Amino acid sequence: MRLDKYLKVSRLIKRREAAKEFIDNGLVRLNGKIAKPSSEVKLEDVIEITSPLGKVTRARIKEIRMVSRIDDAANMYELLIDHESEQ
């Protein structure tokens, strides 16, 4: 599955277009490397999202689904870090 779609389906980022913008601006890393919207994700990959305000969210992919309900979206990943950056 494409990274931009995974971010939307898992609701780590609410809209696919917003996910694409974050990725295009270099705010998303996949396994420690700057990602592209078309990067393919797989189980156990680690996604790191830095918001423009410095909040860092890091999550490990636990499940990949093409669609998910709001209640089930959080089961698609394991949150590793969710805090403000210390810059």
C-alpha positions in Angstrom: 0.0 0.0 0.0 1.2 3.5 -0.7 2.4 5.6 2.2 0.0 8.5 1.6 -3.0 6.1 1.5 -1.8 4.2 4.6 -1.6 7.5 6.6 -5.2 8.3 5.6 -6.7 4.9 6.2 -4.9 4.5 9.6 -6.0 8.1 10.4 -2.5 9.1 11.4 -3.2 12.0 9.1 -6.9 12.7 8.4 -6.9 13.4 4.6 -4.8 11.9 1.8 -4.1 15.3 0.3 -2.7 16.5 3.7 -0.6 13.3 4.0 0.8 14.0 0.5 1.7 17.6 1.5 3.4 16.4 4.7 5.4 13.9 2.7 6.3 16.3 -0.1 7.6 18.8 2.5 9.9 16.2 4.0 8.0 15.9 7.3 7.5 12.1 7.0 10.2 9.4 7.3 9.8 5.7 6.6 12.3 3.5 8.4 14.5 6.6 9.0 14.6 7.8 5.4 12.7 10.7 3.8 9.7 9.2 2.2 7.7 9.7 -1.0 3.9 9.5 -1.3 4.3 6.4 -3.4 6.6 4.6 -1.0 5.3 1.1 -0.3 4.7 0.3 3.4 4.8 -3.2 4.9 4.3 -4.7 8.3 6.8 -3.6 11.0 7.8 -0.5 9.0 8.3 2.6 11.2 6.7 5.9 10.2 7.9 9.2 11.7 5.7 12.3 11.2 6.9 15.7 12.3 4.2 18.4 12.3 5.1 21.9 11.2 4.9 22.9 14.9 7.5 20.3 15.9 5.3 17.6 17.3 6.9 14.2 16.5 4.8 11.0 16.1 6.4 7.7 15.5 4.4 4.5 14.8 5.1 0.9 13.8 2.8 -0.6 11.3 0.9 -3.6 12.8 -1.8 -4.1 10.1 -2.5 -3.0 6.6 -6.1 -2.7 5.4 -7.5 -1.0 2.3 -10.3 0.5 4.4 -11.0 0.9 8.1 -13.6 2.2 10.5 -12.7 5.0 12.8 -12.8 2.6 15.8 -10.4 0.1 14.1 -7.9 2.6 12.7 -5.8 2.8 15.8 -5.3 -1.0 15.7 -3.3 -0.6 12.5 -0.2 0.8 14.2 1.6 0.8 17.5 2.5 4.3 18.8 6.2 4.5 19.7 6.5 8.3 20.3 4.1 11.2 20.4 5.6 14.3 21.8 6.9 17.8 21.2 10.3 18.1 19.7 13.1 19.5 21.9 14.6 21.9 19.4 
